Amino acid sequence: MDQWQLTSVPPQRTIITKERTGAFLQGFPAAIRSSVTIVPLTYPITLWQNVELPWLPDDQGGKTIIHGQQTLQYYRVLPYNEEIIWQIHLASIRETEGSQGPMQLLNCVMDVRNAHEELILQANTTLLLLDQPKPQPRPQSHTNPATHRIARHTLPSALYGLWDKESSLIPGTILIDACLGTITGEMLVAYAAASGDYNAIHLDAQKAVEFGLPGRVAHGMLVLGMVGNLLQELQTAPMTLRNLECRFRMPIVEGDTVFAKVIVQSVVPSQPGDKETFIDGDILNEAEAQNNPVIHCLLEVSIVRPEPDSSCSESYADAPFTSGQSQRILAYSGSADYVLA
């Protein structure tokens, strides 16, 4: 494995079309699909399925791959109908010991550039490569037949005033407080088809159990993609989402009910020397960047596993994150940054 460190796959070229992103969005529940007018935030991760990574063993060699962490740093708007060039690098490999035994942490970096070689996106992905543990008995499914409903799209109207600078954002402002619904087998199959990620732990309950997992595991990018779709809904002309980071702390499995919350932590001017601020595809110089506030938000994804008679609220505002907090388990955590023009 070490011989592959700092290795890159050859540059790949592709053109993103609305037909492709429309097919990708079919992998999400209908209530949580973003518009095809812009490229979905997490769509570029599907490009991984189009290239063979030599540092991953064939058929995983008795191992399984789990998504550990994901960062998406946007520098420009990802365009439709224009050629983009992307390349994946293996930045580092680290041996460690986890709850399931020895594992390898693979830090991979994908750069996406336009035809002018200008950086559009840098995606950092941490993969956990696990050895198969001793066989485990197959647990009974805890899926609740009466699945939780998905909250309606009822974004607070005040947010649009915030982006238009008609009111001020303060730490503690809630941008998203949503029930994303209950993970079902149908959702896993649909996302696998839409993304091309057919890792057996997502589709084969017995295979998941063999690796010490409690059941079929939801794709990390399925859940993060749903959050990303909601975050993109908050974008308006003067506001750009430039960064999304997420640590997958524990597997979310079939039958879990998922809740997401995004809350403003700080609103500050871009720091001097911050050369990573782009508006409408143009890099801002340092002086201009200082005049464009950065909205730093905290992201939490929690689960309930499960309660027979509970159900999601019909709106974000009616589903307070603190309600039943003792019964919720933090599964993912991370952050998102917006830039206001």
VONUBA-673354 format. One record per residue (C-alpha): x, y, z; residue number from 1. Coordinates in steps of 0.02 Angstrom, whole numbers, m for minus. Layout:
! VONUBA-673354
@X=X, Y=Y, Z=Z, k=NUM
...
! end
This chain:
! VONUBA-673354
@X=0, Y=0, Z=0, k=1
@X=139, Y=124, Z=44, k=2
@X=206, Y=117, Z=m134, k=3
@X=49, Y=208, Z=m191, k=4
@X=73, Y=358, Z=m74, k=5
@X=78, Y=523, Z=m170, k=6
@X=16, Y=430, Z=m324, k=7
@X=m110, Y=512, Z=m443, k=8
@X=m225, Y=436, Z=m571, k=9
@X=m212, Y=513, Z=m745, k=10
@X=m314, Y=672, Z=m772, k=11
@X=m493, Y=638, Z=m826, k=12
@X=m604, Y=749, Z=m933, k=13
@X=m792, Y=759, Z=m930, k=14
@X=m938, Y=874, Z=m966, k=15
@X=m1076, Y=890, Z=m837, k=16
@X=m1251, Y=901, Z=m909, k=17
@X=m1421, Y=925, Z=m831, k=18
@X=m1468, Y=752, Z=m889, k=19
@X=m1328, Y=680, Z=m782, k=20
@X=m1367, Y=783, Z=m628, k=21
@X=m1553, Y=749, Z=m650, k=22
@X=m1517, Y=562, Z=m646, k=23
@X=m1408, Y=588, Z=m492, k=24
@X=m1546, Y=681, Z=m400, k=25
@X=m1660, Y=532, Z=m424, k=26
@X=m1556, Y=449, Z=m290, k=27
@X=m1629, Y=566, Z=m158, k=28
@X=m1805, Y=570, Z=m86, k=29
@X=m1916, Y=681, Z=m194, k=30
@X=m1942, Y=805, Z=m53, k=31
@X=m1755, Y=834, Z=m36, k=32
@X=m1696, Y=859, Z=m214, k=33
@X=m1614, Y=1020, Z=m265, k=34
@X=m1650, Y=1104, Z=m430, k=35
@X=m1552, Y=1053, Z=m584, k=36
@X=m1522, Y=1237, Z=m623, k=37
@X=m1359, Y=1219, Z=m527, k=38
@X=m1245, Y=1068, Z=m510, k=39
@X=m1286, Y=977, Z=m347, k=40
@X=m1156, Y=1014, Z=m214, k=41
@X=m1102, Y=833, Z=m190, k=42
@X=m1118, Y=774, Z=m371, k=43
@X=m929, Y=780, Z=m408, k=44
@X=m898, Y=638, Z=m285, k=45
@X=m988, Y=521, Z=m406, k=46
@X=m844, Y=547, Z=m529, k=47
@X=m744, Y=429, Z=m419, k=48
@X=m846, Y=285, Z=m487, k=49
@X=m779, Y=319, Z=m663, k=50
@X=m596, Y=282, Z=m626, k=51
@X=m499, Y=137, Z=m551, k=52
@X=m395, Y=187, Z=m400, k=53
@X=m240, Y=75, Z=m396, k=54
@X=m216, Y=97, Z=m209, k=55
@X=m382, Y=10, Z=m174, k=56
@X=m364, Y=m181, Z=m187, k=57
@X=m468, Y=m280, Z=m310, k=58
@X=m634, Y=m327, Z=m230, k=59
@X=m560, Y=m242, Z=m76, k=60
@X=m456, Y=m399, Z=m42, k=61
@X=m561, Y=m457, Z=105, k=62
@X=m575, Y=m279, Z=166, k=63
@X=m714, Y=m152, Z=163, k=64
@X=m710, Y=35, Z=133, k=65
@X=m799, Y=157, Z=248, k=66
@X=m812, Y=344, Z=218, k=67
@X=m730, Y=432, Z=364, k=68
@X=m728, Y=617, Z=321, k=69
@X=m771, Y=731, Z=175, k=70
@X=m727, Y=910, Z=132, k=71
@X=m788, Y=1005, Z=m21, k=72
@X=m700, Y=1173, Z=m48, k=73
@X=m774, Y=1270, Z=m194, k=74
@X=m675, Y=1408, Z=m278, k=75
@X=m786, Y=1437, Z=m429, k=76
@X=m958, Y=1387, Z=m488, k=77
@X=m957, Y=1214, Z=m566, k=78
@X=m1020, Y=1242, Z=m743, k=79
@X=m1139, Y=1146, Z=m854, k=80
@X=m1093, Y=1097, Z=m1032, k=81
@X=m910, Y=1145, Z=m1017, k=82
@X=m764, Y=1026, Z=m1008, k=83
@X=m690, Y=1002, Z=m836, k=84
@X=m528, Y=912, Z=m792, k=85
@X=m517, Y=813, Z=m631, k=86
@X=m384, Y=709, Z=m549, k=87
@X=m375, Y=607, Z=m388, k=88
@X=m217, Y=594, Z=m283, k=89
@X=m175, Y=482, Z=m136, k=90
@X=m104, Y=612, Z=m17, k=91
@X=m64, Y=501, Z=132, k=92
@X=m88, Y=330, Z=213, k=93
@X=m91, Y=301, Z=400, k=94
@X=m105, Y=140, Z=500, k=95
@X=m212, Y=147, Z=657, k=96
@X=m316, Y=40, Z=773, k=97
@X=m505, Y=57, Z=778, k=98
@X=m647, Y=m24, Z=872, k=99
@X=m654, Y=m160, Z=738, k=100
@X=m466, Y=m189, Z=740, k=101
@X=m324, Y=m126, Z=629, k=102
@X=m368, Y=m8, Z=489, k=103
@X=m287, Y=105, Z=361, k=104
@X=m335, Y=287, Z=339, k=105
@X=m320, Y=344, Z=159, k=106
@X=m324, Y=531, Z=128, k=107
@X=m372, Y=562, Z=m53, k=108
@X=m383, Y=731, Z=m140, k=109
@X=m481, Y=769, Z=m298, k=110
@X=m446, Y=930, Z=m393, k=111
@X=m573, Y=990, Z=m520, k=112
@X=m517, Y=1124, Z=m644, k=113
@X=m590, Y=1211, Z=m795, k=114
@X=m516, Y=1215, Z=m970, k=115
@X=m409, Y=1364, Z=m917, k=116
@X=m332, Y=1258, Z=m777, k=117
@X=m418, Y=1366, Z=m646, k=118
@X=m464, Y=1273, Z=m488, k=119
@X=m651, Y=1248, Z=m466, k=120
@X=m660, Y=1124, Z=m324, k=121
@X=m546, Y=1031, Z=m207, k=122
@X=m624, Y=880, Z=m121, k=123
@X=m532, Y=795, Z=22, k=124
@X=m593, Y=620, Z=61, k=125
@X=m537, Y=509, Z=205, k=126
@X=m572, Y=324, Z=178, k=127
@X=m558, Y=190, Z=311, k=128
@X=m498, Y=22, Z=245, k=129
@X=m551, Y=m112, Z=370, k=130
@X=m505, Y=m295, Z=386, k=131
@X=m649, Y=m416, Z=403, k=132
@X=m672, Y=m460, Z=588, k=133
@X=m729, Y=m626, Z=657, k=134
@X=m903, Y=m678, Z=597, k=135
@X=m1047, Y=m599, Z=692, k=136
@X=m1226, Y=m666, Z=708, k=137
@X=m1347, Y=m580, Z=593, k=138
@X=m1454, Y=m459, Z=694, k=139
@X=m1639, Y=m439, Z=669, k=140
@X=m1687, Y=m285, Z=572, k=141
@X=m1744, Y=m141, Z=680, k=142
@X=m1831, Y=m55, Z=536, k=143
@X=m1997, Y=20, Z=587, k=144
@X=m2132, Y=m16, Z=456, k=145
@X=m2212, Y=153, Z=492, k=146
@X=m2068, Y=260, Z=430, k=147
@X=m2050, Y=441, Z=479, k=148
@X=m2110, Y=570, Z=356, k=149
@X=m1992, Y=692, Z=274, k=150
@X=m2017, Y=873, Z=323, k=151
@X=m2092, Y=989, Z=193, k=152
@X=m1985, Y=1121, Z=113, k=153
@X=m2032, Y=1269, Z=223, k=154
@X=m1877, Y=1376, Z=234, k=155
@X=m1896, Y=1526, Z=352, k=156
@X=m1942, Y=1679, Z=249, k=157
@X=m1828, Y=1786, Z=358, k=158
@X=m1677, Y=1701, Z=281, k=159
@X=m1701, Y=1789, Z=117, k=160
@X=m1696, Y=1954, Z=207, k=161
@X=m1535, Y=1899, Z=290, k=162
@X=m1452, Y=1864, Z=124, k=163
@X=m1515, Y=2030, Z=57, k=164
@X=m1438, Y=2119, Z=207, k=165
@X=m1609, Y=2180, Z=265, k=166
@X=m1575, Y=2105, Z=435, k=167
@X=m1420, Y=2045, Z=527, k=168
@X=m1362, Y=1869, Z=556, k=169
@X=m1307, Y=1829, Z=732, k=170
@X=m1228, Y=1674, Z=808, k=171
@X=m1364, Y=1552, Z=852, k=172
@X=m1473, Y=1587, Z=700, k=173
@X=m1545, Y=1421, Z=641, k=174
@X=m1535, Y=1397, Z=453, k=175
@X=m1595, Y=1217, Z=444, k=176
@X=m1684, Y=1110, Z=573, k=177
@X=m1754, Y=962, Z=477, k=178
@X=m1807, Y=782, Z=487, k=179
@X=m1735, Y=696, Z=334, k=180
@X=m1844, Y=543, Z=356, k=181
@X=m1810, Y=360, Z=394, k=182
@X=m1675, Y=267, Z=297, k=183
@X=m1755, Y=127, Z=196, k=184
@X=m1686, Y=m10, Z=86, k=185
@X=m1767, Y=75, Z=m64, k=186
@X=m1668, Y=234, Z=m28, k=187
@X=m1504, Y=137, Z=m22, k=188
@X=m1539, Y=50, Z=m187, k=189
@X=m1592, Y=212, Z=m271, k=190
@X=m1436, Y=306, Z=m214, k=191
@X=m1322, Y=163, Z=m265, k=192
@X=m1396, Y=168, Z=m441, k=193
@X=m1386, Y=358, Z=m450, k=194
@X=m1208, Y=374, Z=m385, k=195
@X=m1130, Y=212, Z=m446, k=196
@X=m1076, Y=166, Z=m269, k=197
@X=m1119, Y=m18, Z=m250, k=198
@X=m1012, Y=m54, Z=m97, k=199
@X=m1087, Y=m214, Z=m25, k=200
@X=m1109, Y=m142, Z=151, k=201
@X=m1243, Y=m27, Z=80, k=202
@X=m1343, Y=m163, Z=m7, k=203
@X=m1306, Y=m331, Z=77, k=204
@X=m1357, Y=m344, Z=260, k=205
@X=m1257, Y=m503, Z=288, k=206
@X=m1099, Y=m426, Z=214, k=207
@X=m1121, Y=m274, Z=328, k=208
@X=m1139, Y=m387, Z=480, k=209
@X=m982, Y=m482, Z=431, k=210
@X=m886, Y=m320, Z=453, k=211
@X=m961, Y=m287, Z=624, k=212
@X=m1091, Y=m162, Z=565, k=213
@X=m1269, Y=m161, Z=635, k=214
@X=m1354, Y=m176, Z=465, k=215
@X=m1356, Y=m104, Z=291, k=216
@X=m1263, Y=61, Z=302, k=217
@X=m1326, Y=220, Z=220, k=218
@X=m1201, Y=298, Z=101, k=219
@X=m1120, Y=442, Z=191, k=220
@X=m1144, Y=547, Z=35, k=221
@X=m1329, Y=503, Z=29, k=222
@X=m1358, Y=588, Z=197, k=223
@X=m1230, Y=726, Z=169, k=224
@X=m1303, Y=751, Z=m5, k=225
@X=m1476, Y=780, Z=69, k=226
@X=m1402, Y=912, Z=184, k=227
@X=m1306, Y=986, Z=38, k=228
@X=m1466, Y=998, Z=m64, k=229
@X=m1549, Y=1096, Z=77, k=230
@X=m1397, Y=1209, Z=96, k=231
@X=m1402, Y=1248, Z=m89, k=232
@X=m1583, Y=1302, Z=m71, k=233
@X=m1523, Y=1444, Z=38, k=234
@X=m1415, Y=1515, Z=m101, k=235
@X=m1471, Y=1677, Z=m179, k=236
@X=m1383, Y=1798, Z=m295, k=237
@X=m1277, Y=1886, Z=m162, k=238
@X=m1229, Y=1728, Z=m68, k=239
@X=m1115, Y=1583, Z=m115, k=240
@X=m1088, Y=1420, Z=m23, k=241
@X=m901, Y=1390, Z=m33, k=242
@X=m857, Y=1255, Z=92, k=243
@X=m936, Y=1099, Z=168, k=244
@X=m848, Y=985, Z=291, k=245
@X=m915, Y=828, Z=374, k=246
@X=m847, Y=693, Z=488, k=247
@X=m943, Y=530, Z=482, k=248
@X=m933, Y=482, Z=665, k=249
@X=m1040, Y=326, Z=660, k=250
@X=m1136, Y=227, Z=528, k=251
@X=m1315, Y=274, Z=493, k=252
@X=m1409, Y=115, Z=451, k=253
@X=m1573, Y=57, Z=376, k=254
@X=m1714, Y=98, Z=497, k=255
@X=m1629, Y=251, Z=574, k=256
@X=m1725, Y=414, Z=570, k=257
@X=m1612, Y=559, Z=525, k=258
@X=m1616, Y=739, Z=586, k=259
@X=m1507, Y=882, Z=523, k=260
@X=m1471, Y=1050, Z=601, k=261
@X=m1367, Y=1194, Z=533, k=262
@X=m1339, Y=1343, Z=646, k=263
@X=m1238, Y=1502, Z=623, k=264
@X=m1082, Y=1504, Z=731, k=265
@X=m1004, Y=1668, Z=673, k=266
@X=m1017, Y=1805, Z=543, k=267
@X=m848, Y=1885, Z=512, k=268
@X=m757, Y=1977, Z=373, k=269
@X=m641, Y=1872, Z=266, k=270
@X=m471, Y=1868, Z=347, k=271
@X=m323, Y=1963, Z=272, k=272
@X=m230, Y=1846, Z=158, k=273
@X=m385, Y=1745, Z=120, k=274
@X=m364, Y=1714, Z=m65, k=275
@X=m496, Y=1579, Z=m76, k=276
@X=m647, Y=1692, Z=m90, k=277
@X=m737, Y=1691, Z=m257, k=278
@X=m899, Y=1774, Z=m307, k=279
@X=m983, Y=1732, Z=m473, k=280
@X=m827, Y=1638, Z=m528, k=281
@X=m704, Y=1782, Z=m499, k=282
@X=m570, Y=1782, Z=m367, k=283
@X=m575, Y=1931, Z=m251, k=284
@X=m416, Y=2020, Z=m203, k=285
@X=m373, Y=2029, Z=m18, k=286
@X=m445, Y=2202, Z=6, k=287
@X=m609, Y=2155, Z=m77, k=288
@X=m617, Y=1993, Z=21, k=289
@X=m615, Y=2089, Z=185, k=290
@X=m779, Y=2172, Z=135, k=291
@X=m871, Y=2009, Z=105, k=292
@X=m933, Y=1927, Z=266, k=293
@X=m904, Y=1743, Z=290, k=294
@X=m1049, Y=1652, Z=375, k=295
@X=m978, Y=1503, Z=469, k=296
@X=m1108, Y=1372, Z=515, k=297
@X=m1102, Y=1215, Z=619, k=298
@X=m1181, Y=1056, Z=553, k=299
@X=m1249, Y=912, Z=656, k=300
@X=m1335, Y=755, Z=593, k=301
@X=m1417, Y=647, Z=726, k=302
@X=m1519, Y=488, Z=723, k=303
@X=m1656, Y=402, Z=819, k=304
@X=m1645, Y=212, Z=817, k=305
@X=m1801, Y=199, Z=813, k=306
@X=m1962, Y=238, Z=908, k=307
@X=m2123, Y=157, Z=845, k=308
@X=m2246, Y=298, Z=872, k=309
@X=m2140, Y=451, Z=837, k=310
@X=m2148, Y=551, Z=677, k=311
@X=m2064, Y=700, Z=598, k=312
@X=m2139, Y=872, Z=603, k=313
@X=m2213, Y=950, Z=449, k=314
@X=m2091, Y=1096, Z=451, k=315
@X=m1914, Y=1134, Z=505, k=316
@X=m1972, Y=1259, Z=635, k=317
@X=m2085, Y=1130, Z=717, k=318
@X=m1946, Y=1003, Z=740, k=319
@X=m1835, Y=1079, Z=875, k=320
@X=m1668, Y=993, Z=888, k=321
@X=m1676, Y=991, Z=1078, k=322
@X=m1841, Y=896, Z=1079, k=323
@X=m1806, Y=716, Z=1129, k=324
@X=m1621, Y=757, Z=1126, k=325
@X=m1582, Y=618, Z=1250, k=326
@X=m1647, Y=492, Z=1123, k=327
@X=m1545, Y=563, Z=979, k=328
@X=m1370, Y=505, Z=939, k=329
@X=m1245, Y=619, Z=852, k=330
@X=m1192, Y=529, Z=692, k=331
@X=m1108, Y=663, Z=585, k=332
@X=m1035, Y=833, Z=627, k=333
@X=m957, Y=968, Z=522, k=334
@X=m971, Y=1144, Z=456, k=335
@X=m1024, Y=1249, Z=307, k=336
@X=m965, Y=1421, Z=251, k=337
@X=m1059, Y=1549, Z=147, k=338
@X=m988, Y=1709, Z=75, k=339
@X=m1100, Y=1862, Z=58, k=340
@X=m1065, Y=1980, Z=m87, k=341
! end
